[in-house]
Structure formats: structure tokens, C-alpha cells
Amino acid sequence: MLRKIRIATAIICFTLITLLFLDFTGTLHHWFGWLAKIQFLPALLALNIGIVLALIVLTFTLGRIYCSVICPLGVFQDAISWIAGKRKKNRFVYSPAIPWLRYGVLALFIIALIAGIGSFVQLLAPYSSYGRIASNLFAPLYQWGNNLLAYWAERMDSYAFYSVEVWMKGTLTLGIAVVTFVILAIMAWRSGRTYCNTICPVGTVLGFLSKYSFFKPVIDTEKCNGCGVCARNCKASCINSKEHKIDYSRCVTCMDCIGKCRQGAIRYVPRQKEESLTDKQTTENMDKSGVSRRNFLSVTALLTSATALKAQKIKVDGGLAVIEDKKIPNRSTPITPAGSQSARNLAQHCTACQLCVSVCPNQVLRPSDNLEKLMQPEMSYERGYCRPECTRCSDICPTGAIRSVTKAEKSAIQIGHAVWIKKNCVVNRDGVECGNCARHCPVGAIQMIPIDAKNKDSLKIPAVNTERCIGCGACENLCPARPFSAIYVEGHEIHRTV
């Protein structure tokens, strides 16, 4: 029964988190966006102390339930392992822990967090790794399926579905997502939870805590007949059936061993009951208390260090000709979303999970190819502009990299300012009237002034009030000049209020 409850809960959490990355309507985020914010590392970086403490208490109480139920990457590996198990049953064997690798990776991870080496952190963060897989691999398939349904629905005079543009947002990010998917799939197919128990830094930290959990799976030596079925079905490879020992630092509390044991020799029991059962064994854990004290001190030091960290494309060709695609201007300062406060704050807190990129309805956010902030979101306006009334990225960000802002606040946040390029403007280049940038500026920061003030029939060019401009990019996106807009947005390192 415990195993069935665990599986059902894990499926629900995994499905909802995956849909957060796939849902292009934004409907689910209002209801289930909190699932992204209860992930361990995002909560830690956002300094959501309540969530972090709740996850720690959960681990102290039930063991590594987080890894087997809440973490989408863990459930993803379980799904791959389950498929592999259909071909070959009883395929796992006990393997000793590799402490030097686990603790070494964790130490490097903490050093990278403190030093601000975001690329290393982002590659190892489990939630972010799954987010990149979902947004870069699963989302296009989901959208193509939606477009196919929309095609057939339209043929039947139904508009229950509508087509969306399938957009591959970054070649480098796509490549990293593919490599991550392949490596994790191979590891899970062959040996279950190897990644979680040898590389994943979150798994290592929670593994420390799970040694002291109140409930644990325990082997009753009086009932055990030594068949070894539990060890051969343990995807964490943490059950030593010959010595009747379980490595609780690697056990993810999946309950598979309990479901497979025909003798009822493994039970999930409170600590007092565990002690009464282990008293029947010979000299199994005589020195366990000394080791536990050392591990507890190590965990305390690691957690203290960690918690101290900073926490549409619009087609306007009129049906006459194909408009040339716009190219990204060479910005000296990248643009970051309203709510990120500054480029530095974004770099310190973002784990590049791609959730904000997935939910952006205007296709303004995309993963960066810059190695210093690899895969973190940056803004560009070739496909749309950042509408002042849209706050989706700030509402959904689980790490505090993009802090929540209201619509009123966003309309007053200056993330950049517009810059006019005289030689690109169609007024100067082609001698025609335009004024597109001024007409569509939502804050009235652009005015058209005559080229020749003495000639009342003179053509007019834009003049930008940089104190009033908020950097939304409406002018850049809607400028008819190609391939580079005649007016573009230059980002601000630190955001201002106008």
C-alpha cells in the first residue's frame, strides 16, 4: 500500500511539473506554479526558509521522500528504470557507496555557488536539468501534437484547439538538454538511481539527513530467508542482503523492497521499532553512533554554507511580400526581465531551469549562449516585445532570480532604454513617413520631431526620452527596418524606477 501511495503521488507531481513547462496557455501556472517553488535548490536560492525547513523536516521524518516523489528528475529516472525492468527483472545488485565522489561533487557544487560559477551549478541542479529537458525536448513534441489536433479540428469546423509556433529557443541549450537526457536515460536504464546517489548534490545533502529519519525500512532477520530479492529490486543499490544492512544515505524510500519481499521481512517502521528489531541482530551497528555524529557535523557545515548564499513574431507584410527576419542587435549590456533587479542578481540566483522561457507568451525570453551566464534567460525583441501588463516570468520563477512584481510596478521598472540608429531608419534611408515606434510606445517615451524644424512639411524622425523609456522593446519589435531595427533597446546592469 505504501508503495502504491508513493507511486501515485509521484506520478501526479511529475505530470503537473512537466505540464508547467509544456502549457503555452499559462492556465496551469496559477494553480500549480507552487510545485516549482518547493524544489529544494530553488527554494534555497530564493531564501524560502519555510520551504527549506519543511523539506528538511520531511526528510528527518520519512527519509528521502523528496527524491522519490517531489523531484521531477528522480521520478523521470524511475520511469526509465521501470521500462527497463520490463525487459529484465531482478537486475540490480548491491554496490558500496562512493563517498569520495559524492562529497567531492558536493564540495565543488558549494564552491561554485559561493564563487558564482553558474554554469557548473546549472549543469548539476536536478530540477533545472529536468526543466531543460522538458522545455527543449518535450515542449516541441507537445506543441506539434497540439498543432496536429488544431489542423484536424479546423477541418471539422471546431476551434477547440489553435496552432502555435514551435520555436527552438537556443542551439547550445538544446544540445545540452539532449546530452543530459541521453546520459541520464542510459544510467537509469542500466543501474537505476546511480546519478542520484553519486553525482546529484541535492541527493547527497538529503542523504546525510535521511540517516536520522524517524521512519526507515528495516530488515527483520528472523523473517528474512536470505533470498536477496530485495537487493535485486533496489534501484538505489543500497541493500546488502547478505549482512542485512541498508545504506540509508542512498535509500530513496521508494518502497520497492517492501513490495517485493514475500516474507514480509522488510518493514517501514519508526526508529524505536527499528532499534528493537536491530537488537536481535549480532553486532551490526556497534559503531554507528560515532559515524552518525561525524556525518551530522558535516551536514550542518554544508547546510550552513549553502543557506548563507545569495539567496511573436509579428508578420506585417500585408500579404504582398515576405518580410526579412530581424537580426539581434549587438547590445553592449544584455536585457534582463523586470523583477530580476540587476544582471548580477539574476546570475546569482538563476539555475537556468527554463521555466520563465517556457511561459513567456511574447517569445521575448530565450536562453543565453554566453558562457558566463550559460542558459540563463535574456531578452530580445525579434519575435515580440515585453508587454507592461505581463508578469508571468516573475510569478513563476522559483529561485527569486526574477522577483514577483505587480503590473503597476512593472510599468515603472526601467530595464533598459531605446537607442535610435539614424542610418537604419526608413525615414532617412527611403524618404518615407513612418512613426511606428512612437505610435506603439506604451509609455509615450518617443516623439516624432521634424528633420527640418523650419519646414512644416518636413519628414519626422523619432526622439527618445530615455528618462521615461522602460525598455519594453515595442519600438524595436515593430520597427519596419530590416534586418536590423532602426531603434533598439540597450539594457541596464541595474534596473531603475521611472
Summary of the structure (lengths in Angstrom):
residues: 498
radius of gyration: 27.4
end to end distance: 58.5
largest distance: 103.2
contacts: 1615
relative contact order: 0.12
helix: 48%
strand: 10%
